[in-house]
Amino acid sequence: MSEHNLHPGLNLGARHGAAHEGAETILFGFWIFLMSDLVIFGLVFASYLTVANPTGAAGGPGPAEAFDLRSVFAQTVILLSSSLTFGFATLAMRHETGRRSIASWLIVTLFLGIGFLAMELRDFAHMIDVGAVPSRSGFWSAFWGLVPLHGVHVTVGCLWIVVMLIQLATLGLIPVVKMRVLRLGLYWHFLDLIWVGIFSIVYLGGQMR
């Protein structure tokens, strides 16, 4: 087993056998997938920035009226905390502290992800109430194309965590499960990075218009 079989991200180490040996190729492929997803987000960000101007709301409610920055800040703290708890899960797997420890951290991450989604849906409901809907203007159409897209990704991540919890309980820490957890970790951290962009450009930037 070679310690030099390394890849970007958490490396399990040679004592994990096939999970360590096979991770370099498999995770490299998953990085390519994430970069293709990044291109999609980049295009949607570009569409948003094209119409992110003071008149973009077409006389309707603007960002200052529709956004609840306190809620968005809380969502940011929750999502970044979930990245930390997922990191603890992967460290528990690397240091072989047992399935229960890994599952516990994944469950905490899952609840944080669900909490994020619940707060985001509440904010969306408020925007609809004040008339900040996609049909109102190009600005709001671009907003609803970008932010809910990230929410859909978080939903997929939460479902993936549920699947991994089931596989941990039924299959145990076999190599394929370990590699799936590593891929899920890359996906989850990627979503955090995208959210930092949304928080900075859409929500904070919106207050300056």
Secondary structure, DSSP 4 states (H G I P E B T S, - for coil): --TT---SS----GGGTHHHHHHHHHHHHHHHHHHHHHHHHHHHHHHHHHH-STTTTTTS--HHHH--HHHHHHHHHHHHHHHHHHHHHHHHHHTT--HHHHHHHHHHHHHHHHHHHHHHHHHHHHHHHTT--GGG-HHHHHHHHHHHHHHHHHHHHHHHHHHHHHHHHHT-S-HHHHHHHHHHHHHHHHHHHHHHHHIIIIIIHHTT-
